[in-house]
Amino acid sequence: MDLHSESAIYAKLRRKLLPFLFVLYIVAYLDRINVGFAALQMNRELGLSEAVFGFGAGIFFIGYSVLEIPSNLVLRQLGARIWISRIMISWGVVAIAMMYTRGPRSFYVLRFLLGAAEAGFFPGIIFYLTHWFPSRERARAISLFMTAGQIAGVIGGPLSGLFLSMNGLWHLPGWQWLFLAEGIPAVILGLATARYLPDTPEDAPWLNSSERTMLSARLAFEREGRDSNQTMRFVLSNGSVWLLALLDFAIVFGLYGIGLWLPQILKGFGGMSDVRVGTLSALPFLTAAVLMVIVATHSDSNGERRWHVAISAFVAAIALVASAAARSAWMSLITISIASAGVTSTFGPFWTMPSRFLDGRAAAGGIALINSTANLAGFVGPSLVGLIKEATGSFAGGLLAMALAVMMAGVIALAMPEVEPRQV
């Protein structure tokens, strides 16, 4: 099969798989970060301090991280269709239950359960894509999937502002409407996943026999030379896995520090309604959605990963320092937009790296281990920012902490050994 025909097959995969996965991730990301918008009303009504909110926002990632590895190993056994469906339905139910938060204790419990319910979704999808796209196509596929997180920010801000403006309708506070309306789609899409999502190319009714044969041969060729019997002991003792986990931890520290506190950073400049805050907060996500695909496509075109990760991280760190010094809402918005684009542009090239030396069960467990370790930063980042804000009365210290973490990510990326995939 010639390169033109092969490229046509990858284009078909992108058309058939990525839009659906994209929608799933939009809903996942909305349910993960909508608490940042709910806080504009909820914190005041329930008497939650900045430290309490930061801890509760971050505890999501404790439940998420604890169950990541077992969830991905189960997905490998049962298949993505069944397991992703289960994940979505369970997290949708808990997301809706967030509307019954009554104070710090229930806030902590529900956020923990939401993380536990969603555990395995993201690493499951990353592992799933390794069964469809070879390495040279994977950064773009991953980044196109991950732009959903940014589009969720684009639509999530105005949408959340709209739900908050429903405050008092049918005697429900706006923040309760927010959790209810953004949790229901997860349940509906979970049911749809069980019907639509094919587990492997062999299960895809929209591929013909020659297309399935080509994909299987291409992916099998890339796996030649790897140990298909790699175990979790190999993963746990592999230095490159832990370097990737540390790198991702530093990136996620910045990602959720920005995502969960952005509404309150903008609100802190004063003079903005909740709807306006929601609308303006879309800009960083929109900027990131565009640039992360550009960076990933360039990374795929020349097969280079480390420098693409490092340069993106360094740009983000510089922008976060500039944001800490900003004295206006507009300057803060511009610098945070650049930082957000830099942080998210690391992900496309980054997530091609584990599958370059891991395979089979080790790939499922290794990807989950990296993601679960990194997502502990989703707990540390928001919590630390909240503590610094409460102690200093300013977000500047938290932004500088994020800048330091992201700068470290760039340094670690350059310390990683470059592993080249097999090519024909």
C-alpha positions as CSV (number, residue, x, y, z in Angstrom):
1,M,0.0,0.0,0.0
2,D,1.4,3.4,-1.0
3,L,2.0,6.3,1.4
4,H,-1.0,8.2,-0.1
5,S,-3.4,5.3,0.6
6,E,-1.9,4.9,4.1
7,S,-2.3,8.6,4.8
8,A,-6.0,8.3,3.7
9,I,-6.5,5.5,6.3
10,Y,-5.1,7.7,9.1
11,A,-7.3,10.5,8.0
12,K,-10.3,8.1,8.2
13,L,-9.3,7.1,11.7
14,R,-9.1,10.8,12.7
15,R,-12.6,11.4,11.3
16,K,-14.2,8.3,12.8
17,L,-12.6,8.2,16.3
18,L,-11.3,11.6,17.3
19,P,-14.6,13.6,17.2
20,F,-16.3,11.1,19.5
21,L,-13.4,10.9,21.9
22,F,-13.2,14.7,21.7
23,V,-16.7,15.1,22.9
24,L,-16.1,12.6,25.7
25,Y,-13.1,14.6,26.9
26,I,-15.0,17.9,26.8
27,V,-17.5,16.5,29.2
28,A,-14.8,15.0,31.4
29,Y,-12.9,18.3,31.6
30,L,-16.0,20.3,32.3
31,D,-17.0,18.1,35.2
32,R,-13.4,18.4,36.5
33,I,-12.9,22.2,36.4
34,N,-16.5,23.5,36.7
35,V,-15.9,23.7,40.5
36,G,-13.7,26.7,39.8
37,F,-16.7,28.6,38.4
38,A,-19.1,27.2,41.0
39,A,-16.7,28.6,43.7
40,L,-17.7,32.2,42.6
41,Q,-21.1,31.5,44.4
42,M,-20.6,28.3,46.4
43,N,-17.7,29.4,48.5
44,R,-19.6,32.4,49.8
45,E,-22.8,30.6,50.4
46,L,-21.2,27.6,52.2
47,G,-18.5,29.6,53.9
48,L,-15.6,27.8,52.2
49,S,-12.2,29.6,52.6
50,E,-9.5,29.7,49.9
51,A,-7.6,27.0,51.7
52,V,-10.7,24.7,52.0
53,F,-11.6,25.3,48.4
54,G,-8.0,24.6,47.2
55,F,-7.8,21.4,49.2
56,G,-11.3,20.2,48.0
57,A,-10.5,21.1,44.4
58,G,-7.3,19.2,44.6
59,I,-8.5,16.1,46.5
60,F,-10.2,15.0,43.3
61,F,-6.8,13.9,42.1
62,I,-6.1,11.7,45.2
63,G,-9.1,9.5,44.3
64,Y,-8.1,9.8,40.6
65,S,-4.5,8.8,41.1
66,V,-5.1,5.9,43.5
67,L,-7.3,4.0,41.0
68,E,-5.5,4.9,37.7
69,I,-3.3,1.9,37.3
70,P,-5.9,-0.8,38.2
71,S,-8.4,1.0,36.0
72,N,-6.1,0.9,33.0
73,L,-5.2,-2.8,33.5
74,V,-8.9,-3.6,33.6
75,L,-9.5,-1.6,30.4
76,R,-6.8,-3.7,28.7
77,Q,-8.6,-6.9,29.7
78,L,-12.2,-5.8,29.0
79,G,-11.7,-3.4,26.2
80,A,-12.2,0.4,26.0
81,R,-15.8,0.3,24.9
82,I,-17.1,-1.3,28.0
83,W,-14.7,0.2,30.5
84,I,-14.9,3.8,29.2
85,S,-18.7,3.5,29.3
86,R,-18.6,2.5,32.9
87,I,-16.2,5.3,33.8
88,M,-18.4,7.9,32.2
89,I,-21.7,6.8,33.8
90,S,-20.2,6.6,37.3
91,W,-18.5,10.0,37.1
92,G,-21.7,11.6,35.7
93,V,-23.7,10.4,38.7
94,V,-21.1,11.8,41.2
95,A,-20.9,15.0,39.2
96,I,-24.6,15.5,39.6
97,A,-24.3,14.7,43.3
98,M,-21.9,17.6,43.7
99,M,-25.0,19.9,43.8
100,Y,-25.7,18.4,47.3
101,T,-22.5,19.8,48.8
102,R,-23.3,21.4,52.2
103,G,-19.9,22.2,53.7
104,P,-16.2,21.3,53.7
105,R,-16.7,17.7,54.7
106,S,-19.2,16.9,51.9
107,F,-17.2,18.9,49.5
108,Y,-14.1,16.9,50.2
109,V,-15.9,13.5,50.0
110,L,-17.7,14.3,46.7
111,R,-14.6,15.6,45.0
112,F,-12.7,12.5,46.1
113,L,-15.4,10.3,44.8
114,L,-15.5,12.2,41.5
115,G,-11.8,11.6,41.0
116,A,-12.2,7.9,41.9
117,A,-15.1,7.6,39.4
118,E,-13.2,9.2,36.6
119,A,-9.9,7.3,37.2
120,G,-8.6,5.7,34.1
121,F,-10.4,7.8,31.5
122,F,-7.5,9.8,30.2
123,P,-4.7,7.2,30.4
124,G,-7.3,4.7,29.0
125,I,-7.8,6.8,25.9
126,I,-4.1,7.4,25.5
127,F,-3.5,3.6,25.6
128,Y,-6.4,3.1,23.3
129,L,-4.9,5.4,20.7
130,T,-1.7,3.3,20.6
131,H,-3.8,0.5,19.1
132,W,-4.9,2.7,16.2
133,F,-2.1,5.2,15.4
134,P,1.6,4.5,14.8
135,S,4.2,6.7,16.5
136,R,4.7,9.1,13.6
137,E,0.9,9.9,13.6
138,R,0.3,9.8,17.3
139,A,1.3,13.3,18.6
140,R,-1.2,14.9,16.3
141,A,-3.9,12.4,17.2
142,I,-3.3,12.9,20.9
143,S,-3.2,16.7,20.6
144,L,-6.4,16.7,18.6
145,F,-8.1,14.6,21.3
146,M,-6.6,16.8,24.1
147,T,-7.7,20.1,22.5
148,A,-11.1,19.0,23.9
149,G,-9.8,20.1,27.3
150,Q,-9.2,23.6,25.9
151,I,-12.5,23.7,24.0
152,A,-14.1,22.7,27.3
153,G,-12.5,25.8,28.7
154,V,-13.7,27.9,25.8
155,I,-17.3,26.9,26.1
156,G,-17.2,26.0,29.8
157,G,-16.6,29.6,30.9
158,P,-19.5,31.2,29.2
159,L,-21.7,28.1,29.8
160,S,-20.9,28.1,33.5
161,G,-21.5,31.8,33.7
162,L,-24.9,31.2,32.1
163,F,-25.8,28.5,34.7
164,L,-24.6,30.7,37.5
165,S,-26.9,33.4,36.3
166,M,-29.9,31.0,36.8
167,N,-29.4,31.6,40.6
168,G,-32.7,31.2,42.3
169,L,-34.6,29.5,39.5
170,W,-36.9,26.8,41.0
171,H,-35.3,27.7,44.3
172,L,-31.9,26.3,43.3
173,P,-28.6,28.4,43.6
174,G,-26.8,28.9,40.3
175,W,-23.9,26.7,41.4
176,Q,-26.2,23.8,41.9
177,W,-27.7,24.3,38.4
178,L,-24.0,24.2,37.1
179,F,-23.3,20.8,38.6
180,L,-26.6,19.3,37.5
181,A,-26.5,20.6,33.9
182,E,-22.9,19.6,33.3
183,G,-23.2,16.1,34.9
184,I,-26.1,14.8,32.9
185,P,-24.2,14.6,29.5
186,A,-21.6,12.2,31.0
187,V,-24.3,9.6,31.8
188,I,-25.9,10.0,28.3
189,L,-22.5,9.7,26.5
190,G,-21.5,6.8,28.7
191,L,-24.4,4.9,27.3
192,A,-23.5,6.0,23.7
193,T,-19.9,4.8,24.2
194,A,-21.1,1.2,24.9
195,R,-22.7,1.2,21.4
196,Y,-20.3,3.2,19.3
197,L,-16.7,2.8,20.3
198,P,-14.8,-0.1,18.6
199,D,-12.1,-1.7,20.7
200,T,-9.6,-2.4,17.9
201,P,-9.3,-2.0,14.1
202,E,-10.6,-5.5,13.7
203,D,-13.9,-4.4,15.4
204,A,-14.4,-1.3,13.2
205,P,-17.2,-1.8,10.7
206,W,-16.0,1.3,8.7
207,L,-12.6,-0.3,7.9
208,N,-12.3,-2.8,5.0
209,S,-10.1,-5.9,5.2
210,S,-7.1,-4.3,3.5
211,E,-7.2,-1.3,5.8
212,R,-7.3,-3.5,8.9
213,T,-4.4,-5.6,7.5
214,M,-2.3,-2.5,6.9
215,L,-2.9,-1.0,10.3
216,S,-2.1,-4.3,12.1
217,A,1.1,-4.7,10.1
218,R,2.3,-1.2,10.7
219,L,1.6,-1.3,14.4
220,A,3.1,-4.8,14.7
221,F,6.3,-3.6,12.9
222,E,6.7,-0.8,15.4
223,R,6.5,-3.2,18.3
224,E,9.2,-5.5,17.0
225,G,12.3,-5.4,19.2
226,R,10.3,-4.6,22.3
227,D,9.7,-7.1,25.0
228,S,5.9,-7.9,24.7
229,N,6.2,-9.7,28.1
230,Q,7.1,-6.6,30.0
231,T,5.6,-6.6,33.5
232,M,4.6,-4.0,36.0
233,R,7.9,-4.8,37.8
234,F,9.7,-3.6,34.7
235,V,7.6,-0.4,34.7
236,L,8.2,0.3,38.4
237,S,12.0,-0.2,38.1
238,N,12.4,1.8,34.9
239,G,14.1,5.1,35.3
240,S,12.6,6.6,32.1
241,V,9.1,5.9,33.4
242,W,9.8,7.8,36.6
243,L,11.4,10.7,34.8
244,L,8.3,11.0,32.6
245,A,6.1,10.9,35.7
246,L,8.1,13.7,37.3
247,L,8.0,15.7,34.1
248,D,4.3,15.3,33.8
249,F,3.8,16.1,37.5
250,A,5.5,19.5,37.0
251,I,3.4,20.2,33.9
252,V,0.1,19.2,35.6
253,F,1.0,21.4,38.6
254,G,0.8,24.4,36.2
255,L,-2.1,23.1,34.2
256,Y,-4.6,22.8,37.1
257,G,-3.1,25.7,39.0
258,I,-4.2,27.8,36.0
259,G,-7.5,26.0,35.3
260,L,-9.0,25.9,38.7
261,W,-8.0,29.4,39.9
262,L,-8.3,31.4,36.7
263,P,-11.9,32.6,37.4
264,Q,-11.0,33.9,40.9
265,I,-7.8,35.5,39.6
266,L,-9.8,37.5,37.1
267,K,-12.6,38.2,39.6
268,G,-9.9,39.5,42.0
269,F,-9.3,42.6,39.7
270,G,-12.8,43.7,40.5
271,G,-15.6,45.2,38.4
272,M,-16.6,41.9,36.6
273,S,-19.8,40.0,36.7
274,D,-19.7,36.2,36.9
275,V,-20.9,36.0,33.2
276,R,-18.1,38.3,32.1
277,V,-15.5,36.3,34.0
278,G,-16.7,33.2,32.4
279,T,-16.5,34.7,28.9
280,L,-13.0,36.2,29.3
281,S,-11.7,33.0,30.8
282,A,-12.3,31.3,27.5
283,L,-9.4,33.1,25.9
284,P,-6.5,31.1,27.4
285,F,-8.2,27.9,26.4
286,L,-8.8,29.0,22.9
287,T,-5.2,30.1,22.5
288,A,-4.0,26.8,23.8
289,A,-6.3,24.7,21.6
290,V,-4.8,26.2,18.4
291,L,-1.1,26.2,19.4
292,M,-1.0,22.7,20.9
293,V,-2.1,21.2,17.5
294,I,0.5,23.3,15.7
295,V,3.3,22.1,18.0
296,A,2.2,18.5,17.9
297,T,2.0,18.5,14.0
298,H,5.5,20.0,13.8
299,S,6.7,17.3,16.3
300,D,5.2,14.5,14.2
301,S,6.7,15.9,11.0
302,N,10.3,15.5,12.2
303,G,9.9,12.9,14.9
304,E,11.5,15.1,17.6
305,R,9.8,15.1,21.0
306,R,12.1,16.4,23.8
307,W,12.8,19.9,22.5
308,H,9.2,20.4,21.6
309,V,8.2,19.6,25.2
310,A,11.1,21.7,26.7
311,I,10.6,24.9,24.6
312,S,6.8,24.8,25.3
313,A,7.5,24.5,29.0
314,F,10.0,27.3,29.1
315,V,7.6,29.7,27.3
316,A,4.9,28.8,29.8
317,A,7.2,29.5,32.8
318,I,8.2,32.9,31.5
319,A,4.6,33.8,30.9
320,L,3.6,32.8,34.4
321,V,6.3,35.0,35.9
322,A,5.0,37.9,33.8
323,S,1.4,37.1,35.0
324,A,2.6,37.3,38.6
325,A,3.8,40.9,37.9
326,A,0.6,41.9,36.0
327,R,-1.3,44.8,37.4
328,S,-4.4,44.7,35.2
329,A,-7.0,42.0,34.3
330,W,-6.1,42.3,30.6
331,M,-2.4,41.9,31.1
332,S,-3.1,38.9,33.4
333,L,-5.4,37.4,30.8
334,I,-2.8,37.8,28.0
335,T,0.1,36.3,30.0
336,I,-2.0,33.4,31.4
337,S,-3.2,32.7,27.8
338,I,0.4,32.4,26.7
339,A,1.2,30.2,29.7
340,S,-1.8,28.0,29.1
341,A,-0.7,27.5,25.5
342,G,2.8,26.6,26.5
343,V,1.7,24.1,29.1
344,T,-0.8,22.3,26.9
345,S,1.6,22.3,23.9
346,T,3.8,19.9,25.8
347,F,1.2,17.1,25.8
348,G,1.1,16.0,22.2
349,P,4.8,15.2,21.9
350,F,5.0,14.1,25.6
351,W,2.4,11.3,25.4
352,T,4.1,9.7,22.4
353,M,7.2,9.0,24.6
354,P,6.0,6.2,26.9
355,S,4.8,3.9,24.0
356,R,8.3,4.2,22.4
357,F,9.7,1.7,24.9
358,L,6.6,0.2,26.6
359,D,4.3,-2.4,25.1
360,G,1.3,-4.5,26.1
361,R,0.4,-4.7,29.8
362,A,3.5,-2.5,30.6
363,A,2.2,0.2,28.3
364,A,-1.2,0.2,29.9
365,G,0.2,0.2,33.4
366,G,3.1,2.6,32.6
367,I,0.9,5.2,31.0
368,A,-1.5,5.0,34.0
369,L,1.5,5.2,36.5
370,I,2.8,8.3,34.8
371,N,-0.6,9.9,34.7
372,S,-1.6,9.0,38.2
373,T,1.7,10.3,39.6
374,A,1.4,13.5,37.6
375,N,-2.2,14.0,38.7
376,L,-1.1,14.2,42.3
377,A,0.1,17.6,41.2
378,G,-3.6,18.4,40.5
379,F,-4.0,18.1,44.3
380,V,-0.7,19.8,45.3
381,G,-1.1,22.7,42.8
382,P,-4.5,24.1,43.7
383,S,-4.0,23.4,47.4
384,L,-0.6,25.3,47.4
385,V,-2.1,28.2,45.4
386,G,-5.0,28.4,47.9
387,L,-2.6,28.4,50.9
388,I,-0.4,31.1,49.4
389,K,-3.4,33.3,48.5
390,E,-4.8,33.0,52.0
391,A,-1.4,33.8,53.5
392,T,-0.4,36.7,51.2
393,G,-3.7,38.0,49.9
394,S,-2.3,37.7,46.4
395,F,-2.1,35.1,43.6
396,A,1.4,36.3,42.6
397,G,3.2,33.7,44.8
398,G,1.1,30.9,43.5
399,L,1.8,31.9,39.9
400,L,5.6,32.0,40.6
401,A,5.4,28.5,42.2
402,M,3.7,27.3,39.0
403,A,6.4,28.9,36.9
404,L,9.1,27.1,38.8
405,A,7.4,23.8,38.4
406,V,6.9,24.2,34.6
407,M,10.5,25.4,34.2
408,M,11.6,22.1,35.9
409,A,9.5,20.2,33.4
410,G,11.5,21.7,30.5
411,V,14.8,20.8,32.1
412,I,13.7,17.2,32.8
413,A,12.5,16.9,29.1
414,L,16.0,17.7,27.9
415,A,17.5,15.1,30.3
416,M,15.3,12.3,28.8
417,P,17.0,9.9,26.4
418,E,15.7,10.1,22.9
419,V,14.2,6.8,21.8
420,E,13.5,6.5,18.1
421,P,10.6,4.4,16.9
422,R,11.2,1.8,14.2
423,Q,10.4,3.1,10.7
424,V,10.0,1.4,7.3
